[in-house]
Amino acid sequence: MEPKHSNALIHETSPYLLQHAHNPVNWVAWSPEVLKQAQKEDKLLIISIGYAACHWCHVMEKECFEDEEVAAVMNKSFINIKIDREERPDVDHIYMDALQMMTGSGGWPLNIIALPDGRPIWGATYVDKGRWIKALQQLAEVYQQEQEKVISYAENLANGIKSINLVKGNDNSDLLSTEQLKKLVDDWSDYFDRKMGGYNRAPKFMMPGNLEFLLHFGFSTQNESVLEYVNLSLKKIAQGGVYDHIGGGFARYAVDTRWHVPHFEKMLYDNGQLVSLYAKAYAYSGNEHYKQVVEETISFVERELMDVDSGFYSSLDADSLNEQDILEEGAFYVWRKEELKEILGLQFELFQDYYNINSYGLWEEGKYVLIRDKEEQEIAKKHQLTPAELRKLITKCKSQLLEERAKRARPRLDDKILTSWNGLMLNGLIDAYRYLGSEHYLDLANKNADFLRSSLMDDQGRLFHNYKNEKVSIEGYLEDYAAVARAYLNLYETTLEEKWLLTSRKLLDYCLSHFFDPESGLFYFTSDTSHYVIRKTLETQDNVIPSSNSILAETLYRIGKLYPEEKYSTVAKGMMLAMRNSLEDNIHSHANWARLALFMDKPFYEIAIVGPEYREKASEFHHKYLPNTIITATAEEGGLSLLKNRYVTGKTLIYVCKEGACRLPETEAEKALEQILQN
């Protein structure tokens, strides 16, 4: 059946935009040409920003954008722009800052009314039909009758949007010391939930960057209290309903304080980062549960988010059709006691104890979200089993439920491929291979790395941000370069294939040429060839995903250890100095910067291995958690300064170096490790 309405979004590739392609609203995609058209017609803009896995975005579409009455108001007085925030984070940054300045809060859907040139005058998140129509009519009227006042307000707001993105100056030429970081971490720890992990509030986000810094900090300073908190957080997250115990993988966040009920969408960026974090935590602790989480999460990503070309899709929606064919949040993931009894039969009682099919695990309306809170030994003893027998039976139950769940209507898939998020997943796969040792993970990593290089990068080192239907359409942002350059450097360190080192360097050089801001010493989010509205953004705060600047600074610093003659390390130190005040003011929003401070203050070791057994020797370091190191190796002479004049015929020698100055070589990895760990 032919749809009643179609608009300009039918020509887009984003699944989120395509969901709105048959609304009665005359939607168009964001472009400089649309702003020119609005200025020509002197019409206000409606800028509506969301993403495919956003529950309230779907609700507002159904209530407002599919409604003929609403569409008539929107089409009469406004140019209507629909934006996928994952495709256009540059635009999303600007208008989210505007919304927070106007209302004190933010979120999605993000709805902005703006002047024809894009300067905002009003904003809100979810709005019901009546309030939306009323707001639009009032704004259109005010713009017609008091245009000068409206323009003056927009000008003041635009100045505010520019000013809040400025980085504080720093007169101090000293980098932060570990002792200063200890004080910051101590103050930060007042907010830690010492019972359930994470912060002592709801909703609870996993914040992998924060936990990765704290793992690094606890390890480097031998701070048992911090390490216990990291371990508690990782344990409770993996036991909670925010983790999919049946199919693997993590939802976005939990709405309660015990990680029980998630907001059910699954995002690639969370899963890529959490694979990396749990792999490192496994390397440090040897905790087999962490290893299981890594394995199950990669299985989920491979099964449900991987493209035939080895790219990774963006997300799975929170909503899916329930038994009544009505879209319902979490319908794919929750269970009723009766169906569990029917599927599991004699094993139901064991499963019930293990995953709390009781008042603790009950969500609402007879639906259960699986959550653990007891140790396996306790449950095994109750059921007169060994822990190994218990795990075997639970694994069998999970397989049965996965098979049964596959018969349900699936959550909607956002199958666009984003370069930055693929970089995060690639990094996770590399860490999984390093610390768990599965060749399959290396194979997945190599294929994804090849795909990104061949499909999303040109010969000059320029990246594109998105890929769908074998097409790219959006120029890459700093987040794309930062995530992929870091992953390629780590892939070089793991495989010792020089092409990945050279590709990482090419991406970094492109950033230095096209994104660098000499005034701040940092990098803009968009390149010098990109169109922008109101301001060029400096993204510096670490959030659920660390900021593009902090990831880039880390990568510049580490690659600078291999190219000391170049300016990479100098630029990284300048970035760290620029961010020192911000880090001291608010460490929890700058955790990846704090990790860089640890790199710079603690001894950082270059491990150079030269000789015929260089791969075997390097692999002995790979499975160890050694955050303040970088490895380079070759069979004979190498082009890097660390590898020159090191080769001795017939021997494989391991050099432990600091700032290029190396100690006497060792032939055994254990001896070289002692040189590193004794500090």
N, C-alpha and C positions, 0 to 999 in steps of 0.2 A: 504494500500500500504506500502510495506517495505521501511524504510528510506534508502537512498543511502549510508549514512555514520553512523557509531556508534563509540564512543570512551569510555574510562574507566568511564566517568561520568554517564553512564547508571546505575551504581551500587550505586549511591548516592541518598540521600533523599531530599536534598535542592532543592526547585523549581528553584532557580536561576541556580544551576549547571545542573539540568536536562534540562533546556532550551538550554544548549550548548552540550547536549549529542549526538546530531546528526550533529554537525559541522564537516567539513572535517579536522579541526585541531585535532591533537592527544592530546586532553586535558587529564590531570590527576588531581586528587584532591591533596591538600597539605598533605604531610606526611614526617616524617624523612627519610623514605625509598626512597622517590623520590629524596631527596637531595643526599643520598648515591649513587643512580644510576647515577645522573648527574656528581658527582665527579669521578665515575668510568669511565664514557664515556668522561669526560672533555668537557661537553657541557654547554653553558650558559643557564640560566633559563629565560623564559618569565613568569612573575607572574602577572596575570591579575585579579584584584579585583573589584567586583561590588556587586549589590544586586538587587532583583527581581523588585522593584518599581522604578528603576533608568532609566529615559528616555534615557540619552545619552549612557548608557550601551547597551540598545537595538539597538540604532542607529549604534554603532560601531560593534556590532555583525553582523548586516545585511550587513554593508559595507565591513567589513574585515574578520570576523571569519567564515562567510558562503561562502566566496569567495575561489575558488579552487586555484587561483594563489597565494593569500596570504598564504593559508594553506601550499602550497608546500614550501614556504620560511621558514615558522615557523617550519614545521616538519623536514626539512633538517638539520638545524643547532642548534636547541634549544629543550630543554625539556619544555613543555608548561603546566603551572599550572594555573588552574582556582580556584578562592576562592570566596566564599560568605562571605562578610565582616561581616554579622550579625552572621554567624556561627563561624567565626574566628577573633573576634576583636583583639586578641593578635597579630596576624600577621599583620592585617590592621594598628594597631598603629605604628609598626616599619616602614613599608613602606610608610605610610603617612608622618611620620617625615622625612624620606629620601627624598621624593618628594619635601617637603617644603624646605628642605635644598638645594636641587639641583636647584629648579625653583622659589622659593619664593611664591608659591601658591599650593593649593591642590584641591582635588575633586575626583569624580568618573565618569566614570571608572578610576581606578588607575592602570596604566600599568608600570611595573618595569622590567628592564633587570638586572639580577644579576649573579654574579659568581656562579659556581656549588655549593658552600657552602652557598649560600643565601645572600652574601653581595652585595648590589646594586651598579650599575655603571651608570644607566641612568633611567629616568622616565618621564612620561607624563600622562595627562588625555586623553580626546578624541583625536584621531588622525585619519585623513582620510586615505583611502587605499594607495594613492601614497606616502604620507609622512611616513606611517607605514612600507611599503616595503623598502623604501630607508633607513630608520633608522636601520632596522634589518640587512640589507645587510652590511651597514657600520660598525655596531657594531660587527658582526661576523668576518668581515675582520680585524678590529683593534685587536680583541681578538687573532686572529691567528698570526698576525704580530708583535704586541707590547704587549705581555701578561704581561710582568713585569710592564710596565707603568700602565696598566689597574688594576692589582692587588694592586699596590701602591695607586692608586686613591681610590679603594674600601676600603683599610685599613684606609685611612684618613677619608673617609666618615663614616665608621663604628664607628670610635672613636668619631666623631661629634655626631652621633646618640646616643651613650652612654652618652656623656656629657650633651646634652640638656635635658635629663631626670633626671638629678641630682637635688635634692631639696636643696635650699640654706640653709646653716647652720644658726642657730639663737642663739645668745649669751644671748638674753633677756629672763629672766625667768618669766616675767609678761605676763599674758593674755591680749588681747586687751580689752580696756574699751569701754563702750557705747559712751563716749565722743569722743574717737578716731574714732569709727565707724561713728559718725555724720560727722566728717570732711571728711572721705573717701566718704560717700554718697553724701555730698555736692559737692565734686569735680566730682563725677560720674554723677551727675544730669546735668552737662553741655551738656551731650550727649542725654538727654531725649527729645523726640518729644512731646512738650506740646500741640500740636494741634491734633495729630492723635495717640499718644501713641507709645510705643516701642522706638527704637532709631531713631534719625533724619537722616535716610539713607534708601536706598533700596539695596538688598532685606531685608525684615523684617521677622525675626524669633520671635516666641512667647516667647521663653525663660522662661518657667514657673518657673524654680528655682529662677531666678532673681526676678520675680514678687512676688513669695512666700516670699523670704527674705524681700523685701520692704514692703509687707503687714505686716509682723511680726515686722519689724523695726518701721514702722509708727504707729502701734498699741501700741508697747511697749514704744515709746518715745513721743506719742501724737503729731506726726509731720503731720499736716494737709496737707502740700504741697506734701509730699510723698504719703499720702493716696489718695489725689486727682489724682496724676499721675497714681497710680495703678488702680484706678477706671476708669480713662479715657482709659488706655490701655485695660483693660478687656472689657469695653463697645465697643470700636472701633474694637477690634478683633472679638467680637461676632456679630457685625453688618456687618463686612466685608465679602468679598467673600472667605476668607480663612476658614470661617465657612460654613458648608453645611446647608443652611437654609431649604432645603427640607428633607434631610435624617438624619441630625444631624452629629456630628463629625467634626474634624478639618483636613485640609490639612497641609502639612509640613511647608510651609512658603508662604509669598506673594512676588511677584517680584517687586512691586511698593511701594510707601510710604504711601498709604492709605488702606492697607490690602485688596485690591480689587481682583487682579488676582493672584490666588495661583499657586504654583507648585502642581499639583492636587493629588499626591499620599497621601494616608492616612496611618499613621504609628501608631501602637499600643502604642508606648512609648509616643508620643505626647498626645494622647487621654486619656491615664491613668493619666498622670500628670495634664492635664488641667481639668479633672473631679475633681481631688483633690483640685486644686487651686480655681476653681469656687465654689466648695462646701464650702471651707473656707471663701471665699469672701462673699458668701451668708450668712454664719453664722455671719460674722462681720457686714454686711451692711443691710441685709434683702431685698436686691434687687431681685425682683421676676424674672427678666430677667436672672440672674445668675442661679437661680434654674431651669429655663426652659432649659438653655444650658446643665446643668448637666443631666437632664432627657433625653433630645434628644440625647446627646452623648452616654449615656449608652444604650439607645435603639438601636443606630447604631451599637455599639460594639456587643451587644447581638445578633442582627439580622444578622450581616455580618462577624464578626470575632470570633464567639464562636464555639468551637468544641463540639461534643456530650459528651465528657468526662469532659467538663467545663474548658478546657484550652482555651487560646486565641491565635489566629493566628497573624502573624507578620504585614501584610500590604496589602493594595490594591494598584495596579499599577496606575500611572498617565494616562496611555494610555488605550484606548479601541477602538473597531471598530466603525467607524462612519457610516452614511447611505450608503456610497459607499464601505463599508467593508474594509476600509483602517484604520490602526492604527493611532489614532490622540490623542494628549494630551488634556484631559479635555472633550472629546466627550460625556462622560456619564453625565456630570454635567451642561453643558451650554444649553442655550435656545435661540430660535429665536422668534421674536415678533409675527410672524404669527401663530406659533404653540401654543404660550401662549394664543392668542386671541381665537383660536379654542377650546382649552381645557377649558378655564375659562369662556368664554362667557361673561355674563353681569358683572362678577366680575373682568374682565381684568383691567379696569381703576383704580379700587381701588388697585389691585395688582401692577400695573404699578407705581403708586405713592409710594407705600410702599417699593418696591424693586428696584426702579430706572430703569425701562425699558425705558431708555432715554440716552442722550449722556454721563451722569455720569456713568451709568452702562454698557455701551457698551465696549466690549473687542476688537474684531476684526472680520471682514468679516460677519457682521450682527449677531454676537453671543454675548449674554449677560451673565455676571456673576452677580448673585443677590448680591446687597449691599444696606444697609440702611444708611441714613444720617439724617432722620427727626424723631422728637419725635412722638410717637403715638397720643398724644393729638392734634397735629397740623393736622395730616392726618384725624383723626376722625372728627375734626371740619369741615374740608373742605368737607367731604362726609356726614355730618350731622348724625354722628353716635356717640354713647358713646364709650369710649375706650374698654369696655367689648365686645360690638357688633363688633367693628373692629377686635379685637383679634379672636373672634369666626369665622368671615368670612375669615380671613387670614389663620387660622388653617384648615378650609375646603379647601381652595385653595391649601395649602401645601399637604394635603392628596390626592387631585386629581392629583397633579403633581408627587407625590411619586409613585402612582399607574401607571401613564403613563410612568415614568422613568424606572420602573421595566421591561418594554417591550424592553428596549434598550440592546445592547450587553454590558455585565458587564466588568468592569476592571478585569485584572488578579489578582488572589488571591495568596499570598505567605502563604501557610498553614502550614509552620513549626511553632512549638511552642517553644519560647525562654524563659528560666526561668527568666532571669532578667526583661524582658519586662512584663511578667506575674506578677512579683512582683510589678511593677509600677501600673499595672491595678488593682491588688488586693488592693493596698493601696488606689487607687481612689475610689473603691467600698466601702471600709470601711469608708472613709471620707464622701462619699455620704450618707451612712446609718446614720452615726453620726449626720450629720448636716441637712439632709432632712427628716430622720425618716422612710423611706420606708423599710419595712421588706423584700421586694423582693431583695433589694440591699444587705442586709445581707445574704440572701439565696445564691445569686450569689457568694458572697465573701467566704462563708463557703465551697461551692462546689469547687471553684477554689483552696482554701487553701488545702483542702483534696486531690485534684488531684495532686498538686505540691508535697505534702508530700508522697503520695503513688507511684507516677510514676517517679519523678525526684530526689528523695533523698533516700540514703541507711541508714542502721541502725546506721552507725558511724557518721552520720551528713554530709556525702559527697553529694554534688549536682552534677547533670549533666546539661549541658547548653542547650541541644536541645532535642526535642521530635517529632517524625514523624512516622506514621505507627506502633505505639506502641513500638518504639525502641528509645533508647538513644545512642549517639555515641561519644559525646565530653565531656570531663571532665569540670566541672564548673569553671568559672572565679570568681574573687572577686566581679564583678558586680552582679553575681547571688546571692551570699551569702548576700551581702549588701542589695539588694532590697527585698529579701524574708525575711531575719531576721527582717528588719524594719517593713515589712507588718505584720509578725506574732506577733511582739510586739504590734503593733497597734490593731491587732485583739484581742489579750488578753485584752488590755485596754478597748475595746468596748464590748466584750462578757463576760469577766471575767472568761473564761475557761482556767484553768491552763495549759492545754496541749499546747496551743499556746505560752505561756511564756517559757515553758520548751524547745519547739522546736526552738524558737528564740535563746535561750541560747546555745543550742547544736550547732547551725550553727555558732554562734560567737566563741564558744570554738574551733571549727574546724579551723576557720580562724586564731585564735591565735596560733594554733599548726602548721599550714601548709602554711600560707601566710605571717606571720609577719617578717619584716626586722628589727632586733634590732639596726642596725647601723643608719637608718634614723628615726626609731620610727613609720614608716608607714607600709603599707601592699602591697606586690607585687600583680600584676594583675593575675599572674598564681601561682599555688601551687608549693610546693617543689618536686612534682612528675611529673611536666609537662616539655616537651621538649620546648626549645626556641632557637631563632636565634638572634645573636648579643647582646641582653641584656634582662634582666628581667625588665619589665616596672613597674614604679610606676605611676599610673593614679591619678592625683591630681587636674587637672583643671576642673572646673565645666563648662559644655557646655549646649547644649539643654537638655541633661540628666546630672544631677550633677555627679561628679566623684564618683567612687566606694569607695574611701577612705573617702570622706566627708560624704557620706550616712552611711558608717560603723561607723565613729567616732560619728555621731549623735546618732546612735542606741546604741553603747557602753556606751555613756554618759547617755542616758535615762535609759537603763536597769541597769546601775550602781546605780541609785537611789533606785532600788528595792533590789539590792544585794550590799550594801555598803561595805561589808566585802571582796568582790572580787576585782580584779584589773581593772575591766572594765572602771570605770571613770578615773582612773589614766592613762590608755593607751590612752583614748580619749583626756585627757588634754595634754599628750605628743605629740599626733598628731597635736593638735591645735597649740602648741608652735612651732613644726617643720614647720608649714605652715604660721606662723605669717608674716614673711617677704614677702612671695609671695602674701598674702592677702593685705598687705599694698601697695605693688607695683601695684596691679591690682585687685581691688575688683570685677569688673564686670566678671572676669573669675574665681572668687572664692566666689560666692554669697552664696553657701550652707555652706561654711566654715564661712562666716560672720554670718549666722543664728546660727551656733554652738557657735560663740563668744557671741551672744545675750543670748543663753541658759546659758552660763557660767558666764556672768557678771550680768545679771538681776536676781532678786530673782527667784529661781526655786522651785516649790511647789510639794510635794508628797501629794496626797489626798488619805487617807486611810479610808475606810468605812467598819464598822463591825456591823453586826446585820441582823435580818431576812429580812428586806426590803432593803438589800444592792443594789440589781439590780435597784429597782425603784429610789433610791437616786442617784446612779451613772448616770442613764439616764438623770437626771436633769443637770448634768455637761456636758454630751456628746454633746448637741446641742449648747453649748456656744463656742465661739472662745477663747480658753485659751492656747496659744502656749507653755508657760513656766510651764506646769504641766504634771504630770503623775498620773494615777488613778489605785489603787489596792483595791480590796474589797473581802469580804468573809462573810458567814452567821455567823460563830462563830470564832474559833481560826484559824489563817492561818500560813503556814510555813514561810512566809517572816517576817523579823524582824519588819517591819512596822505594821504587823497584829497581833503581839504577845501581850498578856496581855492587849488587848483593849476591849474584849467582856464583856458587861454588860447584864445580862439576861433580855430578853423582850424588849430591846432597840436597835435602830439602830443609831449608833453614827458616826459622820463625823469628822475626824481629819485632820487638815491642818498642814503640817510639812515642815521644811526646813532642809536638811542634817540629816534627821531622828529625829530632835527635834520638837515635836508637841505642838501646842497650846491646850488650853482646848477644848474639843470636842463640837460640835454643833449637834443639832437634825434636824435642817432645812438647806436645801441646800443653800437657799438665804443668811443665816447668814454666812455660810462657804465661799460663793462667795465674800462676803464683805471683808473678811480677805485677799483674794487674790487680788481683784481689787483695794483695797485702796493703794496698792503699785504700 
